[in-house]
Each structure stands twice: as C-alpha cells, then as structure tokens.
C-alpha cells in the first residue's frame, strides 16, 4: 500500500505525492461508488472527488469507513465537484427508447464506459457520468445531453449539509465573473475547507492562462489554499497512452504561463502518466495526478463479477484483493512503491 505520511493529504500535496480519485461529478451509482471509494481510499488516494449530492457523499463516507476498518490509518479528504456554468462534467445522456428501431444494434451501449445503457430500455441515469461517447454514435441522432445545474440559492445550504473537506470548481475561459459568484456562495456556506481545486480545460490561444490569472486575483482575496487542475482530455476515459500524453503536452505548453499554485494533471491520465512526466523531466512540476476513467476501467470487470454473485465488491475478498492491487499499481510513485 502507498504509505500515508504523518500529515495525510496536506503533506502529500506539499511533497508532490498527491493522488486524487475521481468518482464523477454526475455519477450517482451508489453501490459502485461505495465500492470504488472504499478501494481507492485503501489503495492510498489522498482525496476522493464526487458529485455534490447527499446520497453520494454518504456512500463515499461509508467506503472510507470500510477502508479504515481494513487498515487505512487516516481518512482521505472528501471533495465535491461544482461548476460555474455549463460543463460536460455536469450532464447526462437521455433518449426515449420507444423511438429506437427494433433492430438497432445499440452502438451507444457498446461505447458506454459505466454501462449506463443496457441492451434494452433507457439510460440508467444513476450510472451516467456525462462522458458523451454515446452522442455521436446513435445512427438516428436520438440521444440528447441534459445539463445538471445547481442553483446559487441552494449551494450554501447544500455545502453545510455535506460538510466536504474540499471543493473542485470547474470553470472555462471567459467566466471569471461566474467563478467569482460561485466563490462567494462557497464562502457564504461557512464550511471550513482544506482546499479549492480549480479545473480548467485548454482554450483557444492564451485564453486559459489569462483566465487563471484572473481567478488568481480573486483567490488571493480569500483564505482558501488552491490547486490548479490541468485537464488534458476532459471526460476522455482511459483509451490508451495518447490520453496521458495530452495532459503532459498541456503541462509542457502552459507551465511557464500559469499563476502561482500547485498543479495537478487530469483528463485521460492512466498508468502511463507518471512515466511520461519522468521521461520529459516534468515529474517535479506537478503536485499530483487525478485518476478517473482509468481507475473505473480497471475495476469494472471485478464490479461486474461481484454483481453477478449478488454482492458488493468489498464483500468478496478474492475480488477486492485484485481490485486493490490494480489501484495500488495505478496510484503508485516509483520512490514509494518498488517495481512501479
């Protein structure tokens, strides 16, 4: 297991050993989330990032409890994801199955990473996390994306209910005013946060670094520690080494243009991410890496086996042992785990 440092997540972030597991800002598959959170915590993730939803947070906290019962000496930070506007992380696919031809081969089901589209019937909304892969493959264009918005009025009370340790705020170039409003709503909640992670994709020209410098000015006015998350290929999942290269390329292009603050890679990260950083001499340029689709891809077959038995994955020692080893391999750092 990746050793836990004395000061836990904060020490890992300062030491450049930060690992975040991404559960999905729109993922409400509670059974799978509880299993995934339990094993991600036991494998040594410093932070678990999930949807800002009461049932989701409760499931993830149960997973954390299980991890501590099975040897995790300290709890990771629980992070919830928010957005300052329209964002692909906060959407779900939808279609009316009565409009599907009887002989349709359902290519949408074949490309769906979380298995949210069954052989028959509609999208299983609780599993869909908005990756969008199904949208272009429907031969009749029947699939829609539906945005999930959280009202400004509801946010402070929700945060007081959830009591997260950290927040990830998704933003896009050109939305500095919207970001400022969300930041005010977060501050009004009165929740004591350990970290604010700011996630921003690449934009045209110098739009992304310009936007982050604007946000830097806003963040200097609050007392929250912050982290910049660079999304190489947002919502791409793990489809090979090329996705890892996209995040490293983004870091290479932008690192000298960004405002002060620790950097985290995300968006297509996988087993190859750390190796590519080291190969390019960039390992010390990042505080850590966030893993989403790659972690889910590793564990999905074991989740299905447990489901076939009618049990949770964490109730099947022969299966969760395999899952733990897979995640430890994904999360590890060469200086911490031999033969990484």
N, C-alpha and C positions, 0 to 999 in steps of 0.2 A: 504493500500500500504506500502511496506517496505520503511521506512524513508530514505531520501537521506541526507547524512552527509554533513557538510559545505564544505569540500574539495573534495566531489564527489568520483570518483573511487579510487584515490590515498589514501584517508583516509580509505575507506572500505578495501583496501588491507592491509594497515598497522594495522587496527583494527581486522583483521581476519573475516571480514564480506563480503568478495569478492564473487560475483556471476557472472559467465560468461555464456552467452547463445551461443551455437554452432550452426551456421546455416549450416555448412558443407563445406569442402574445395573444393568439386566438385559439389555442389548444385547450379544450375542456374535457378531454378523455380522462376522467378522474382515476379510473383503475390503472391505466397505463402510466399516468403522471406520478401516481404514488409509488409504483414500482421503479420507474426511471429516476425519480428524485431520491429514493432510498439508496439505489445503487450508485448514482452519481455522487451522493454525499459520502458513501462508504469508500468509493474509489478516490476520494480526496479533493473533489471540487470545492473551491473556496466560496462560490456563490451559485445559487440556483435562481434562474431568471424565468418567471412565469407570468401568466395572464393576471391582470388586476381583478380578480374575482374571488369572492369569499369561499366558494366550494373548492376552487383550485388551490388556493392558499392553504386551506385546511388539509387537503390531501397531501400537499407537499410537506407540510409540517409533520404529518403522520409518517411520511417517508423518512424525514430527518430523525424522528424519534427511533424508528427501526434501525437506522444506521448507527445511532449512539448505543443502542442495545447490543449491536453486533460489532462494537469495537471502535467506532469513530469517537475520538476523545473530545472533540469540540464541534459545535454546530457551524455550518457554513452560513453566510449571510443569505437571507431571503430577499430577492429583488423582484419588483413587479414592473411590468412594461407599460408605458404610456406613450402617447403621440401628441404633437402639437398641431395635427391636421391630418388630411388624407394620407394613408400609408399602406403599402401592401401587406405589412405585418398585421394589420387590423382589418381583415376582411375574411369572408368565407365564400366558398363556391355554392351555387344554388342552381337547380334546374327542376322542371316539372317532369317526372318520369313518365307520365301519361302521354307525353309528346314524343317519347323515344320510339323509333321503329322497333317492331318485334324482333327483327333480325339484326339489330345493331350489335356489333361486336364489343361495344363499350370500351373503346380505346382509353376513355377517361379513367376507367378503373385500373387499367394496366399501368398508367403513369403516376398514380396517386401514391406518394410515399407513405402516408399514415394509414392507408387502406380505408379511407373515408368514403369511398364509392364502392358499394357492394355490387354483386353480379346482377342484382335487381333492386329496384326502388330508388329513393332519393339519396342525396348526400347525407351522410351521418354528421350532422353539424358539430357534435361534440368532439369529433376527431379531426375535422378540417382545421388546418392552421394557415390557410391562405397562400400556399406556395404558388398557385396559379398555373401549374403544369397542365391541368385539365382544360383550361380555357381554349387554347389553340387547336386541340386535337379533336374536339367534337365535330363530326362531319357536317352537322346541321347548324352549328353555332348556337346551341340551345343553353349553354352554360353561362351564367351571369356571375359577377362578383358583387357581393353585398358588403358595404362598409359597416364597421362596428365603431360607433362613436360614443365617447363618454362625455357627458355634458359638464361644462365648467362648474355648475351648481352642485353636481353630485360628487365631484372629485374629492374635496377636503373631507367630507364625512366618510367616504369610502376608504380613504387612506387611514383615517382614525380607526376604522373598523379592522382593517387588515394589519396595521402596525408592521409594515415591512422594514427591513434593515437598510434597504437601498432601492433606488428607482432608476430605471432606464427610460430616458426620454428620447424618442425617435423624432428627428427633425429633417427638414430638407432646406437647401439653399433658398433664400428669399423669404423665410418665415421667422425672422428674428422677433417681430412683434408678437407673433403667435407663441413663440417659445417663452417670451417674457411673461405673457399672460399665464401660461401653464406653470411657470416657475412661481409666480405669485400665488396660484392656487395651491401648489405644493407647500409653500411656506405657511399659508393660512391654515393648513391642516394641523400644524403644531407637532407633527410626528418627528421624533429625533432620528435623523438618517445618518448612516455611516458614509454613504457615497451616492453621488449622482453620476450616472453613466450617460453620456451624450452620444447617440448613434446617428451618423450622417453618411449617406451614400455619396459617391462621386457625382459632381455636376459638370456642366459644360465650362470649359475654360478654367478660370480660377474661382468659380462660384463657391465651391466647397470650402477652401481655406478662408476666403473672405467671410463667409457665413460664420465659421467657427471663431474667427477673431471678433466678430460682433457679439457672439454668445459669450466669449471670454470676458468682455467688458461687463456683461450682465452678471456673470457668475462671480466676478470679483466683488460685487455688491452684496453677496450672500455668504453665509458661513459654511456652506457645504463643500467638502472635498469633491473634486470631479475627475472624471476619466473620459478620454475621447475614444470612441469605438469607430474604427475604420471598417466599413462593410465592403469587402472586395466584390462579392457577388451575392447580394442580399437574396434570401429565400431560395438559393440555388440547390440546397441539399448537397450531399456528397456524391458527385458524379465523376470523380477522378481527380488526378493530380492537378489538372488545369484549373480547377476551382481554387485550390490552395495557392497557385501561382498568381491568380488575380488579386488576392489580398496582399501578397508580398509585393507585387508590382505597384499597387496603390500606395503602400508604405514607402517604397523607393521614390515614387514621384513626388510625394507630398510631405515627407517628414520634415524637411527644412522650411516649409511654408506654414506649419501649424503653430498655434499658440501654445504656451507652456501647459504641461499636464501630462500624466502618464497616458500611454497609448495601448489599446487593445485591438487585436485583429479579430475579425468575424467575417461571416459571409463566405461559405464554401470551404471553411477550414476543415482539415482532416489530419490523418496520420502524417501526411507529407508537409504540413505547415511548418513545424519546428525544423525539420531537415532543410527546407528551403531557406528559412531565415538564417540558419547557421551557414549554409552554403554561400549566401550573399553577404555574410558578415553583419547581419542585422539582428542577431539574437538579443543583443543588449539594448536595442532600440525600442523594444516593446516591454510593457509590464506584464503582459499575459495574452492568452488566447481564449476565445469563446468558441464552444463546440455545440452545434445544434443538430442539423440533419445527419452528420456523420455518426454522432452518438446514437441517434434513433435507429439508423440503418444497422448498426452493429447488434443492437438488442432486439430489433423487431422479430427475427425468427424465434428467439427464445420466449418472447412475449406470446407469440402465437402457440408455441408448444405448451406453455403453461395454461393458456386459454383453452386449448383442446382437452386438457386434464380437468378443466373447471376450477382452476386455482389461480391465485395471484403468483406472479413470478417469484416474489420473495418468500413464498411458502413452499418453493421447490428447490431445496439446497443444491441438487445436482445441476439445475439450470442457472440459478442465480450465481453460483460459483463461476460458471463460464462467463456470465454477463459481467461480473466484477473484473475478471481478468481482462476482458475485452476493453472495458472502460479505463482500467489502470494503464493499459498499453496506449490508449488514445491520449490520456491526460498527462503522461509522464514527461519529465525533463531528464536529459542524459545525466546531469550531475546528481540527480536524486534517485533514479532507478536504473540499475545495471541492465545492460543489453537493451536499452530503449530503442 
